[in-house]
Amino acid sequence: WAWEFLRRTPDFVADWKQAQFQYGFYSQDRATTILLAMSDDLILRKWGCLYASNPDQDSRSASVFWRLDICASVLHLNALPATDAEAFALHQIYSPSVVLELKDGEQHILFAHDGCWLQVAIEGSDILKPGRFSLSLSSDRYISQEKRRLLRCFDDLRFSGRIMSSHFQPTEYGRRLCFVVQALDGCLAGADQEEIAIALIGKKRVADDWKSPIRSLQDRV
């Protein structure tokens, strides 16, 4: 949802065009693309991103790397090299992935499958080589519900090779934001509030309630 609003922001789009000169990329194999950040001062950082693909792409297809310090849905893991048979190996993952390497050596990897995304920040070792991963706990050893979801998603990815959509269930908050984005698109296209209401709520309901003294529909739009 952050991406859906961000890509509709003209100032972000202007900065995104300038930011494209800060990255180099090449393909590791058919499933993995490597991005190299060639600057410590990334333009997109002020928008909460480390990298983003074309704003014309919606959240089902865009590759967006969020800053670890502001996004709770980035899984942060410490890595150690490993050579045993149970070590994590990127080439065993079937879900398409994008690896972002920052100038300070920090790596982020974005796994994708059927519109679902998992971003993992890796420190301590090279994600392109087999390794073992650990999670740093806070001083009270508390793991948030979101962090548990991310760990379960990564664990299933490690054993199945794919992102499981069961870890990405629709929420009531998401349905509300969908309405907001559609209303925003109508506004950006020049529609007035009543036209937006008819498109999103229905002509009959608007005809019955739009001019109600309570103004519930008008306030919602």
Salt bridges, closest charged atoms under 4 A:
GLU4 OE1 - ARG7 NE 2.95
GLU4 OE1 - ARG8 NH1 2.77
ASP15 OD2 - LYS46 NZ 3.03
ASP58 OD2 - ARG60 NH2 2.47
ASP69 OD2 - ARG67 NH2 2.69
ASP84 OD2 - ARG132 NH2 2.71
GLU86 OE1 - ARG132 NH2 3.96
GLU106 OE2 - HIS108 NE2 2.48
GLU123 OE1 - HIS76 NE2 2.73
GLU146 OE2 - ARG149 NH2 2.74
ASP155 OD1 - ARG158 NH2 3.15
ASP156 OD2 - HIS167 NE2 2.69
GLU172 OE1 - ARG175 NE 3.25
ASP185 OD1 - ARG8 NE 2.65
ASP208 OD2 - LYS204 NZ 3.04
ASP209 OD2 - ARG205 NE 2.82
ASP219 OD1 - ARG215 NE 3.75
